[in-house]
Amino acid sequence: MNAGAMLKAGQSGADFSAVRACPACAARSGRHLSAYDRDHWRIVDCGVCDFVYLENPPGYDALVDDFAWEKTYDAEAEYRRRTRPVTTWLSRALRFRFALFGRSVDRVARLMGGGRVLDIGCGAGNPAFMRGCIPYGIEISRALFKLADASMRAHGGRAVHAPAVEGLQAFEDDMFDGVIMHSYLEHEERPLEVLSGVARVLKRAGKAYVRVPNFGSINRRVTGAKWCGFRYPDHVNYFTVDSLAAMAARAGLTLKLVNRLTVSVDDNIKAVLTKS
């Protein structure tokens, strides 16, 4: 059973008929991109700002326990290996190739530069992100939060169990030297509100690192619905460089690409955000 079909099989009480407005501009004029649908999940393109997003996400409650990321990852990986083995192999090969330019987590750790660092969507807590800093985290999965909190408290910080918008409210203005959003913002139903919260808690000289799947990549244009960046239903936003920069600007943040030279052929956007 693939990850998208798990809810369909009755493993959660999610309401598939519920739809959300565009998370970038709040318009309700989404154009259905039926070529990218899977099962009951509908991807749309905003008719006002062209932002691409999942129109009917399962909701935060389903992500806490029933549909937490750690429960869907293996199911989705198996679905991809079974239904598209060649593109799955190519995707892994390309990830290995780009890793030759430096491990992503090591690069992020260097960018943060110490002090208080907040990892949004922290999972169980990544030791590489905790080197030389006081680590804080926000995690919606109950099981992963418990692991992260124990690890971060051992390093002088703590984790918060909540959706990110509410979790950010637990922290003071200008509290953090760094914020990490590594493979997180694509999962967030309210990304603009999260970025606004990041702008509030980030110090004036602080840096926020963001990594999201690159909907504008050449690979997505070539492979279409088989693109490795689609994950149903836990990827709810599909960014291009322009749409991510525009959303960051609305939140009071300026975007600078980390992978500027390779972004067109990279399946991910990697960028640093600073206060405007």
Residue pairs with C-beta under 8 A, 6 or more apart in sequence:
1 9
1 75
2 38
2 39
2 75
2 76
2 78
2 79
2 83
2 232
3 72
3 73
3 75
3 76
3 79
3 231
3 232
3 233
3 234
4 38
4 39
4 41
4 76
4 79
4 232
4 233
5 39
6 12
6 67
6 72
6 75
7 14
7 16
7 58
7 62
7 66
7 67
7 233
8 16
8 39
8 40
11 66
11 67
12 58
12 62
12 66
12 67
13 62
13 66
14 58
14 59
14 61
14 62
14 66
14 67
15 59
16 40
16 41
16 56
17 56
18 56
18 59
19 30
19 42
19 55
19 56
20 53
20 55
20 56
20 57
20 189
21 27
21 28
22 28
22 29
22 30
22 46
22 48
22 49
22 51
22 53
23 51
23 53
23 189
23 190
23 191
23 192
23 236
23 237
24 46
24 49
24 51
24 53
24 191
24 192
24 243
24 246
24 247
24 250
25 46
25 48
25 49
25 51
27 46
27 47
27 48
27 49
29 46
29 47
29 48
30 44
30 45
30 46
30 47
30 53
30 55
31 44
31 45
31 46
31 47
32 42
32 43
32 44
32 55
33 43
33 44
33 45
33 52
35 224
35 225
36 43
36 224
36 225
36 230
37 43
38 225
38 230
38 232
39 232
40 56
41 54
41 56
41 232
41 233
42 54
42 55
42 56
43 52
43 53
43 54
43 55
43 238
44 52
44 53
44 54
44 55
45 51
45 52
46 52
46 53
49 243
49 246
50 243
51 237
51 243
51 247
52 215
52 237
52 238
52 240
52 243
53 236
53 237
53 238
54 232
54 233
54 235
54 236
54 237
56 233
57 189
57 233
57 236
58 67
58 233
59 189
60 140
60 163
60 189
63 69
63 140
63 141
63 187
63 234
64 140
64 141
64 142
65 141
65 142
67 233
67 234
68 140
68 141
68 142
68 143
68 144
69 123
69 141
69 144
69 187
69 234
70 123
70 141
70 143
70 144
72 231
72 234
76 231
76 232
80 87
80 88
80 228
81 88
84 226
87 223
87 226
87 228
88 228
91 219
91 228
91 267
94 219
94 267
95 267
98 262
98 266
103 128
104 182
104 211
104 270
105 126
105 128
105 129
105 182
106 128
107 258
108 128
108 129
108 180
108 182
108 209
109 128
109 129
109 131
109 132
111 178
111 207
111 209
111 258
111 272
112 129
112 133
112 177
112 178
112 180
112 207
112 209
113 177
113 178
113 207
114 132
114 133
114 177
115 133
115 134
115 176
115 177
115 178
116 133
116 134
116 136
116 157
116 175
116 176
116 177
116 178
117 129
117 133
117 134
117 135
117 136
117 176
117 177
117 178
117 179
117 180
118 136
118 137
118 138
118 171
118 175
118 176
118 178
118 179
118 180
118 201
119 125
119 126
119 129
119 135
119 136
119 137
119 138
119 179
119 180
119 182
120 137
120 138
120 164
120 167
120 168
120 179
120 180
120 181
120 184
120 194
120 198
121 138
121 139
121 140
121 164
121 181
121 182
121 183
121 184
121 187
121 188
122 129
122 137
122 138
122 139
122 144
122 148
122 152
122 159
122 180
123 139
123 141
123 144
123 148
124 144
124 147
124 148
124 151
125 135
125 137
125 147
125 148
125 151
125 152
125 159
127 151
129 135
129 180
129 182
130 151
130 152
130 155
133 155
133 177
133 178
134 155
134 156
134 157
135 151
135 152
135 155
135 156
135 157
136 152
136 157
136 158
136 159
136 160
136 171
136 176
137 145
137 148
137 149
137 152
137 157
137 158
137 159
137 160
138 159
138 160
138 162
138 164
138 167
138 168
139 145
139 148
139 159
139 160
139 161
140 161
140 162
140 163
140 164
142 161
145 159
145 160
145 161
148 159
149 158
149 159
149 161
152 158
152 159
160 167
160 170
161 167
162 170
163 190
164 184
164 188
164 190
164 194
164 197
165 190
165 193
165 194
165 197
168 194
168 197
168 198
168 200
168 201
169 197
171 201
172 201
173 200
173 201
174 200
174 201
174 202
174 203
174 204
175 201
175 203
176 201
176 202
176 203
176 206
177 203
177 205
177 206
177 207
178 202
178 206
178 207
178 208
178 209
179 198
179 201
179 202
179 206
179 207
179 208
179 209
180 208
180 209
181 194
181 198
181 208
181 209
181 210
181 211
181 212
182 209
182 210
182 211
183 211
183 212
184 210
185 191
185 194
185 195
185 210
185 212
185 237
185 239
186 212
186 213
186 231
186 235
186 236
186 237
186 238
186 239
187 234
187 235
187 236
187 237
188 194
188 236
188 237
189 236
191 237
191 247
192 247
192 250
192 251
195 247
195 248
195 250
195 251
195 253
195 273
196 250
196 251
196 252
198 208
198 251
198 253
198 273
199 251
199 252
199 253
199 275
202 208
202 275
204 275
206 274
206 275
207 272
207 273
207 274
208 253
208 272
208 273
208 274
209 258
209 270
209 271
209 272
209 273
210 244
210 269
210 270
210 271
210 272
210 273
211 268
211 269
211 270
211 271
212 237
212 239
212 244
212 268
212 269
213 228
213 229
213 235
213 238
213 239
213 267
213 268
213 269
214 220
214 229
214 239
214 240
214 241
214 263
214 266
214 267
214 268
214 269
215 229
215 238
215 239
215 240
215 243
216 240
216 241
216 242
216 264
217 227
217 229
217 263
217 264
217 265
217 266
217 267
218 264
218 265
219 227
219 228
219 265
219 267
220 227
220 229
220 267
227 267
228 267
229 235
229 238
229 267
239 247
239 269
240 269
241 255
241 257
241 263
241 269
244 255
244 269
244 271
245 255
248 254
248 255
248 273
249 255
249 276
252 275
252 276
253 273
253 274
253 275
253 276
254 273
254 274
254 275
254 276
255 271
255 272
255 273
256 271
256 272
256 273
256 274
257 263
257 269
257 270
257 271
258 270
258 271
258 272
259 266
259 268
259 269
259 270
263 269
263 270
